[in-house]
Amino acid sequence: MMYFSMSLSNPFEDLFLLFDKLSKNLALIKQEFVQIYDGHSHIQEILPMSSSDSFPIIDKHLGLLHNFAEKNPIYYNFYEQKINDILCRVYEGDINEHWLNSIKHGSSCQPFYPTWILSAYIAVSIAKSFDCKELVDIGSGDGRIAYCAKILDLKATSIEIDDGLVELQKTISVATNVNFNPTCVDAIEFDYSSLKLKSPVFFIGGLPQMGGDILATNIIEKISTTNLKNNTCIVFAGTHSQRQLSGNYSNGGWSALIEKHGLNVMETVSLPTIWTFDQPVDTPYIFTKFN
Ligand SMILES: C[S@@+](CC[C@H](N)C(=O)[O-])C[C@H]1O[C@@H](n2cnc3c(N)ncnc32)[C@H](O)[C@@H]1O
């Protein structure tokens, strides 16, 4: 992939080392940031200002990630700060109102909590390395995963049940001039064949124990009778917190569903999210494909 400012001698192997390095370095600066952060905002996240050895992401893409945050009304403040020698911008925001609205829908499977923007970028880059050409974010919140898909040249669809969040996505889409296809619909009702997908990756926007399993099962049942199944990746957001899981700890809590539907785990990376900000371990993203 030419989105990273380093040369790759063995592109496939080197890419996985690169993703490992990016996720570990992000976890490191997140831990340092948690120690030094003295603000009081409801949510906060960081983005490096420029490409570096620790984050060899091309400046054009880093600029587009900053643009997503700058044009996103959930953030009301930002400032620059060096964290572990990396100059970053800290974004502070509030999602209370959207969170409350997102739980009022009868078939809502998970309230709105976003992945960090750089985490979304790394996760989508990994999906792209598996040759996925289209990305469907199921329960997309403010659309950051679909936004990253679009800037990484995937065909993006952003499925969200809450109309307020979809309006927010449209505002960001217009302001950034990146159309990641915000779609206001209940993911359980949606007819995915209308997207004419060929080799998609579905990101499931919910933890297994909080309703993500309902979203995932629905998608799997819809595609498992079609040829699409052979070319489909599914990415699950899990949890390392054993307190939240009743005895089912492996694969971030997704192992029962993964086994039941014959999925292969191809990669797992831990990435910071808003909901793990104050936790020592981040959110595991589990990349799977059908056997
Ligand atoms: C944890 S958030 C994840 C947001 C985004 N994927 C991310 O990682 O930043 C889950 C989102 O799923 C949405 N959602 C829940 N149930 C849904 C459903 N049945 N159809 C579509 N969206 C749904 C919620 O409104 C919420 O915005």
The ligand as an SDF file (V2000), in Angstrom:
LIG
                    3D

 27 29  0  0  0  0  0  0  0  0999 V2000
  -20.5570    1.4440   19.6220 C   0  0  0  0  0  0  0  0  0  0  0  0
  -21.2590    2.4970   18.3600 S   0  0  0  0  0  0  0  0  0  0  0  0
  -20.0360    2.1940   17.1080 C   0  0  0  0  0  0  0  0  0  0  0  0
  -19.8400    3.3540   16.1690 C   0  0  0  0  0  0  0  0  0  0  0  0
  -18.7850    3.1530   15.0930 C   0  0  0  0  0  0  0  0  0  0  0  0
  -18.9240    1.8850   14.4000 N   0  0  0  0  0  0  0  0  0  0  0  0
  -17.3930    3.2970   15.6530 C   0  0  0  0  0  0  0  0  0  0  0  0
  -16.7540    2.2620   15.8920 O   0  0  0  0  0  0  0  0  0  0  0  0
  -16.9440    4.4330   15.8640 O   0  0  0  0  0  0  0  0  0  0  0  0
  -22.6660    1.5270   17.8110 C   0  0  0  0  0  0  0  0  0  0  0  0
  -23.6150    2.2720   16.8780 C   0  0  0  0  0  0  0  0  0  0  0  0
  -24.5460    1.3170   16.3530 O   0  0  0  0  0  0  0  0  0  0  0  0
  -25.7970    1.9540   16.1650 C   0  0  0  0  0  0  0  0  0  0  0  0
  -26.8280    0.8970   16.0870 N   0  0  0  0  0  0  0  0  0  0  0  0
  -27.2970    0.1270   17.0940 C   0  0  0  0  0  0  0  0  0  0  0  0
  -28.2260   -0.7360   16.6520 N   0  0  0  0  0  0  0  0  0  0  0  0
  -28.3600   -0.5290   15.3080 C   0  0  0  0  0  0  0  0  0  0  0  0
  -29.1480   -1.1200   14.2880 C   0  0  0  0  0  0  0  0  0  0  0  0
  -30.0350   -2.0880   14.5570 N   0  0  0  0  0  0  0  0  0  0  0  0
  -29.0100   -0.6480   13.0150 N   0  0  0  0  0  0  0  0  0  0  0  0
  -28.1170    0.3500   12.7290 C   0  0  0  0  0  0  0  0  0  0  0  0
  -27.3510    0.9500   13.6600 N   0  0  0  0  0  0  0  0  0  0  0  0
  -27.4500    0.5180   14.9420 C   0  0  0  0  0  0  0  0  0  0  0  0
  -25.9190    2.8770   17.3750 C   0  0  0  0  0  0  0  0  0  0  0  0
  -26.8650    3.9200   17.1760 O   0  0  0  0  0  0  0  0  0  0  0  0
  -24.4690    3.3560   17.5330 C   0  0  0  0  0  0  0  0  0  0  0  0
  -24.2580    4.5820   16.8700 O   0  0  0  0  0  0  0  0  0  0  0  0
  1  2  1  0
  2  3  1  0
  2 10  1  0
  3  4  1  0
  4  5  1  0
  5  6  1  0
  5  7  1  0
  7  8  2  0
  7  9  1  0
 10 11  1  0
 11 12  1  0
 11 26  1  0
 12 13  1  0
 13 14  1  0
 13 24  1  0
 14 15  1  0
 14 23  1  0
 15 16  2  0
 16 17  1  0
 17 18  1  0
 17 23  2  0
 18 19  1  0
 18 20  2  0
 20 21  1  0
 21 22  2  0
 22 23  1  0
 24 25  1  0
 24 26  1  0
 26 27  1  0
M  CHG  2   2   1   9  -1
M  END
$$$$
